[in-house]
Amino acid sequence: MLLSLIAAMDENRLLADARGIPWKLPRDVAHFREYTDSKWLLLGRTTYEEMRGWFRPGHCPLVLSSRCGWDPEIGRVVSSVPQAIATAEAAGQGELVCIGGGQVFAAALPYANKMVLTRVHASITPEGRPVYFPPWNASEWKDETIWQQPAEAGHALPFALHELTRR
Ligand SMILES: NC(=O)c1ccc[n+]([C@@H]2O[C@H](COP(=O)([O-])OP(=O)(O)OC[C@H]3O[C@@H](n4cnc5c(N)ncnc54)[C@H](OP(=O)(O)O)[C@@H]3O)[C@@H](O)[C@H]2O)c1
């Protein structure tokens, strides 16, 4: 069973602030859609609320929450990362993709064997409450750069796509 994490962050691992995700990078959005297409997803209740209307047929969101008696409109609620992994595995899924946010990335990182990371080459000053991707031990991961996107029309910030696999 593969648990992968997909995230976009700046040089300081900033994921979001009071503005939401503080960049607009169409190529990254396209890559996110492509990678997550028709997959089972693990996400926090906050990110789920923000992404209402985004899910497509084939997506099965497993929403991490400690709330009792709450159910998402689509997908299922789970109370822990191991429960999410077991649920996806029991349904015959080969991969569960964790799409955030910060709290859920932190809870899922110890169980992850792959990370698909967009590294935005900028240090953004957060406005309001910042949300960060958790730190990871670089020596435990093989880090491969898949492609790089320079700053140009439509992409104000340069960024690179990395795939990390646990050694
Ligand atoms: N840049 C990126 O790649 C990226 C990706 C995704 C999201 N984001 C951004 O991240 C922000 C949201 O992140 P966030 O950290 O505030 O929230 P989050 O991780 O999306 O969700 C937090 C909620 O998930 C539940 N939860 C988290 N850990 C849990 C655990 N161990 N057990 C049970 N439930 C748990 C709790 O729900 P209950 O309160 O219901 O118990 C908690 O309030 C948004 O601004 C979003 O735009 C950025």
The ligand as a MOL file (V3000), in Angstrom:
LIG
                    3D

  0  0  0     0  0            999 V3000
M  V30 BEGIN CTAB
M  V30 COUNTS 48 52 0 0 0
M  V30 BEGIN ATOM
M  V30 1 N -0.0210 24.3020 -0.4480 0
M  V30 2 C -0.5720 23.0900 -0.3730 0
M  V30 3 O -0.0800 22.1130 -0.9870 0
M  V30 4 C -1.8150 22.8820 0.4590 0
M  V30 5 C -2.4490 21.6380 0.4300 0
M  V30 6 C -3.5950 21.4510 1.2050 0
M  V30 7 C -4.0800 22.4780 2.0040 0
M  V30 8 N -3.4330 23.6660 2.0270 0 CHG=1
M  V30 9 C -3.9050 24.7480 2.8930 0
M  V30 10 O -3.7660 24.3020 4.2370 0
M  V30 11 C -4.7290 24.9840 5.0460 0
M  V30 12 C -5.4210 23.9830 5.9480 0
M  V30 13 O -4.4710 23.2830 6.7340 0
M  V30 14 P -4.7240 23.0670 8.3040 0
M  V30 15 O -3.4950 22.4660 8.8690 0
M  V30 16 O -5.2320 24.3390 8.8900 0 CHG=-1
M  V30 17 O -5.9760 22.0720 8.3400 0
M  V30 18 P -6.1920 20.5710 7.7580 0
M  V30 19 O -4.9840 19.7470 8.0260 0
M  V30 20 O -6.7260 20.6470 6.3710 0
M  V30 21 O -7.4280 20.0920 8.6700 0
M  V30 22 C -7.3570 20.1980 10.0690 0
M  V30 23 C -8.4860 19.3940 10.6570 0
M  V30 24 O -8.3110 17.9980 10.3500 0
M  V30 25 C -8.6410 17.2010 11.4800 0
M  V30 26 N -7.4340 16.5440 11.9670 0
M  V30 27 C -6.1430 16.9040 11.7550 0
M  V30 28 N -5.3030 16.0220 12.3240 0
M  V30 29 C -6.0870 15.0780 12.9130 0
M  V30 30 C -5.8160 13.8830 13.6520 0
M  V30 31 N -4.5450 13.4950 13.8920 0
M  V30 32 N -6.8640 13.1530 14.0840 0
M  V30 33 C -8.1480 13.5320 13.8380 0
M  V30 34 N -8.4640 14.6520 13.1290 0
M  V30 35 C -7.4440 15.4100 12.6920 0
M  V30 36 C -9.2350 18.1400 12.5040 0
M  V30 37 O -10.6240 18.2320 12.1680 0
M  V30 38 P -11.7740 18.4250 13.3000 0
M  V30 39 O -11.6100 19.8340 13.7500 0
M  V30 40 O -13.0340 18.1640 12.5460 0
M  V30 41 O -11.4790 17.4190 14.3730 0
M  V30 42 C -8.5440 19.4480 12.1780 0
M  V30 43 O -9.2600 20.5970 12.6130 0
M  V30 44 C -5.6710 25.6760 4.0980 0
M  V30 45 O -5.3820 27.0630 4.0900 0
M  V30 46 C -5.3530 25.0900 2.7410 0
M  V30 47 O -5.5400 26.0170 1.6930 0
M  V30 48 C -2.3200 23.8980 1.2720 0
M  V30 END ATOM
M  V30 BEGIN BOND
M  V30 1 1 1 2
M  V30 2 2 2 3
M  V30 3 1 2 4
M  V30 4 1 4 5
M  V30 5 2 4 48
M  V30 6 2 5 6
M  V30 7 1 6 7
M  V30 8 2 7 8
M  V30 9 1 8 9
M  V30 10 1 8 48
M  V30 11 1 9 10
M  V30 12 1 9 46
M  V30 13 1 10 11
M  V30 14 1 11 12
M  V30 15 1 11 44
M  V30 16 1 12 13
M  V30 17 1 13 14
M  V30 18 2 14 15
M  V30 19 1 14 16
M  V30 20 1 14 17
M  V30 21 1 17 18
M  V30 22 2 18 19
M  V30 23 1 18 20
M  V30 24 1 18 21
M  V30 25 1 21 22
M  V30 26 1 22 23
M  V30 27 1 23 24
M  V30 28 1 23 42
M  V30 29 1 24 25
M  V30 30 1 25 26
M  V30 31 1 25 36
M  V30 32 1 26 27
M  V30 33 1 26 35
M  V30 34 2 27 28
M  V30 35 1 28 29
M  V30 36 1 29 30
M  V30 37 2 29 35
M  V30 38 1 30 31
M  V30 39 2 30 32
M  V30 40 1 32 33
M  V30 41 2 33 34
M  V30 42 1 34 35
M  V30 43 1 36 37
M  V30 44 1 36 42
M  V30 45 1 37 38
M  V30 46 2 38 39
M  V30 47 1 38 40
M  V30 48 1 38 41
M  V30 49 1 42 43
M  V30 50 1 44 45
M  V30 51 1 44 46
M  V30 52 1 46 47
M  V30 END BOND
M  V30 END CTAB
M  END
